[in-house]
């Protein structure tokens, strides 16, 4: 998989009150970004610990593929086929560990992983396409293993603080 498009983009963390949060697409990204008191980009990311919300990999993959198809006005099944054939990568469904690799370019400290269901601890804002107010059917999809397999190991570290490099080694081993 060519993750270069994702890994070469700007990396941003957001301060919300006393928390510094690294948002991942389809894990409350818009709500976190829009709740932020301050944004730190690339070399300005200088914190000992950063909080990260982690979503169930299967749910996030399905949500991300559906959102990508909606935004690009393409068929969901056609999108899934391109992904399965290694012809399409996008931030909406790229594995969460790839997002963490992106953060590692600028943050060598610790992260604390929280389940996505804890988003209310970070923000009261609920934005996004699939919020309760804008309930629209998502097409159920089979998971593409390369996009979810390693992310399931992130769930082993929910509600824990760990050095980011050690977390990535664990996930990639």
C-alpha positions as CSV (number, residue, x, y, z in Angstrom):
1,X,0.0,0.0,0.0
2,X,1.3,3.5,-0.8
3,X,0.6,5.6,2.3
4,X,2.8,8.4,1.0
5,X,-0.1,10.8,0.3
6,X,-1.2,10.5,3.9
7,X,2.3,10.5,5.5
8,X,3.4,13.5,3.6
9,X,0.5,15.8,4.5
10,X,0.5,18.2,7.5
11,X,0.1,16.7,10.9
12,X,-2.1,18.6,13.4
13,X,-3.0,18.2,17.1
14,X,-5.6,20.3,18.9
15,X,-5.7,21.6,22.4
16,X,-9.2,21.4,24.0
17,X,-9.0,22.7,27.5
18,X,-6.2,20.8,29.2
19,X,-6.1,18.0,26.6
20,X,-4.0,17.7,23.5
21,X,-5.8,15.5,21.0
22,X,-4.7,14.0,17.7
23,X,-7.8,13.5,15.6
24,X,-8.1,10.7,13.1
25,X,-10.7,10.8,10.2
26,X,-13.9,9.0,11.1
27,X,-13.0,9.1,14.8
28,X,-14.5,12.5,15.7
29,X,-12.1,14.5,13.6
30,X,-14.5,17.4,12.7
31,X,-15.9,17.6,16.3
32,X,-12.4,17.7,17.8
33,X,-11.1,20.2,15.3
34,X,-14.1,22.5,15.7
35,X,-14.0,22.3,19.5
36,X,-10.3,23.2,19.7
37,X,-8.9,26.2,21.5
38,X,-5.6,26.0,19.6
39,X,-4.1,24.0,16.7
40,X,-0.4,22.9,16.5
41,X,1.1,21.7,13.2
42,X,4.2,19.6,12.4
43,X,7.2,21.0,14.3
44,X,5.0,23.0,16.7
45,X,3.8,19.6,18.2
46,X,5.8,19.6,21.4
47,X,3.9,17.7,24.1
48,X,4.8,14.9,26.5
49,X,1.5,13.1,25.9
50,X,-1.2,13.3,23.3
51,X,-4.7,11.7,23.5
52,X,-6.0,9.7,20.6
53,X,-9.5,8.3,20.0
54,X,-9.5,4.8,18.5
55,X,-12.5,3.5,16.7
56,X,-13.5,-0.2,16.1
57,X,-11.5,-0.9,12.9
58,X,-14.4,-2.6,11.1
59,X,-16.9,0.1,11.9
60,X,-14.4,2.8,10.9
61,X,-13.5,1.1,7.6
62,X,-17.2,0.8,6.6
63,X,-17.9,4.4,7.6
64,X,-14.9,5.7,5.9
65,X,-15.5,3.9,2.6
66,X,-19.1,5.1,2.6
67,X,-18.1,8.7,3.3
68,X,-15.4,8.6,0.6
69,X,-17.9,7.4,-1.9
70,X,-20.5,10.0,-0.9
71,X,-18.0,12.9,-1.0
72,X,-16.7,11.8,-4.4
73,X,-20.1,10.8,-5.8
74,X,-19.0,7.3,-6.7
75,X,-20.5,3.9,-6.1
76,X,-19.7,2.4,-2.7
77,X,-19.1,-1.1,-4.2
78,X,-16.9,0.3,-6.9
79,X,-14.9,2.1,-4.2
80,X,-14.6,-1.1,-2.2
81,X,-13.3,-3.0,-5.2
82,X,-10.7,-0.4,-5.9
83,X,-9.5,-0.6,-2.3
84,X,-9.5,-4.4,-2.4
85,X,-7.4,-4.3,-5.6
86,X,-4.9,-1.9,-3.9
87,X,-5.8,0.9,-6.3
88,X,-7.3,3.4,-3.8
89,X,-6.1,4.8,-0.4
90,X,-7.7,7.7,1.4
91,X,-7.6,9.3,4.9
92,X,-11.2,8.3,5.5
93,X,-10.4,4.6,5.7
94,X,-6.6,4.4,6.0
95,X,-5.7,2.3,9.0
96,X,-5.5,4.2,12.3
97,X,-1.9,2.9,12.8
98,X,-0.9,4.8,9.6
99,X,-2.3,7.9,11.2
100,X,-0.2,7.2,14.3
101,X,2.9,6.7,12.1
102,X,2.1,10.2,10.7
103,X,2.0,11.6,14.2
104,X,5.3,9.9,15.0
105,X,7.1,12.0,12.4
106,X,6.5,15.0,14.8
107,X,5.9,13.4,18.2
108,X,8.3,11.1,19.9
109,X,6.6,11.1,23.3
110,X,3.6,9.2,24.7
111,X,0.1,8.7,23.6
112,X,-3.0,7.7,25.5
113,X,-5.5,5.7,23.5
114,X,-9.2,6.1,24.3
115,X,-12.1,4.2,22.8
116,X,-14.1,6.4,20.3
117,X,-17.1,6.0,22.6
118,X,-15.3,8.4,25.0
119,X,-15.5,11.3,22.6
120,X,-18.0,13.0,25.0
121,X,-15.0,13.4,27.4
122,X,-13.3,15.4,24.8
123,X,-16.0,17.5,23.3
124,X,-19.8,18.0,23.5
125,X,-19.9,18.8,19.8
126,X,-21.2,16.1,17.6
127,X,-20.6,16.9,14.0
128,X,-20.3,14.7,11.0
129,X,-22.3,12.9,8.3
130,X,-23.6,10.1,10.5
131,X,-24.6,12.0,13.5
132,X,-28.1,11.3,15.0
133,X,-29.5,14.3,13.2
134,X,-28.3,13.2,9.8
135,X,-28.9,9.5,10.0
136,X,-28.5,8.0,6.5
137,X,-28.0,4.4,5.7
138,X,-24.4,3.2,5.3
139,X,-23.9,0.3,2.9
140,X,-22.5,-2.7,5.0
141,X,-19.1,-3.8,3.6
142,X,-16.7,-6.7,4.1
143,X,-13.5,-5.6,5.7
144,X,-10.3,-5.4,3.6
145,X,-7.8,-7.1,5.9
146,X,-4.9,-4.8,5.1
147,X,-7.0,-1.9,6.4
148,X,-8.2,-3.3,9.7
149,X,-6.0,-6.2,10.8
150,X,-3.2,-4.3,12.5
151,X,-5.7,-1.7,13.9
152,X,-7.4,-4.4,16.0
153,X,-4.1,-4.7,18.0
154,X,-4.5,-1.0,18.9
155,X,-7.6,-2.1,20.9
156,X,-5.2,-3.9,23.3
157,X,-4.0,-0.5,24.5
158,X,-7.3,1.4,25.1
159,X,-7.3,3.5,28.2
160,X,-3.5,3.1,28.5
161,X,-0.6,5.5,28.0
162,X,2.4,4.2,26.0
163,X,5.4,5.6,24.2
164,X,4.3,6.0,20.6
165,X,7.4,4.2,19.2
166,X,6.7,1.2,21.4
167,X,3.0,1.2,20.4
168,X,4.0,1.2,16.7
169,X,6.5,-1.6,17.2
170,X,3.7,-3.6,18.9
171,X,1.3,-3.0,16.1
172,X,3.7,-3.7,13.3
173,X,5.3,-6.8,14.8
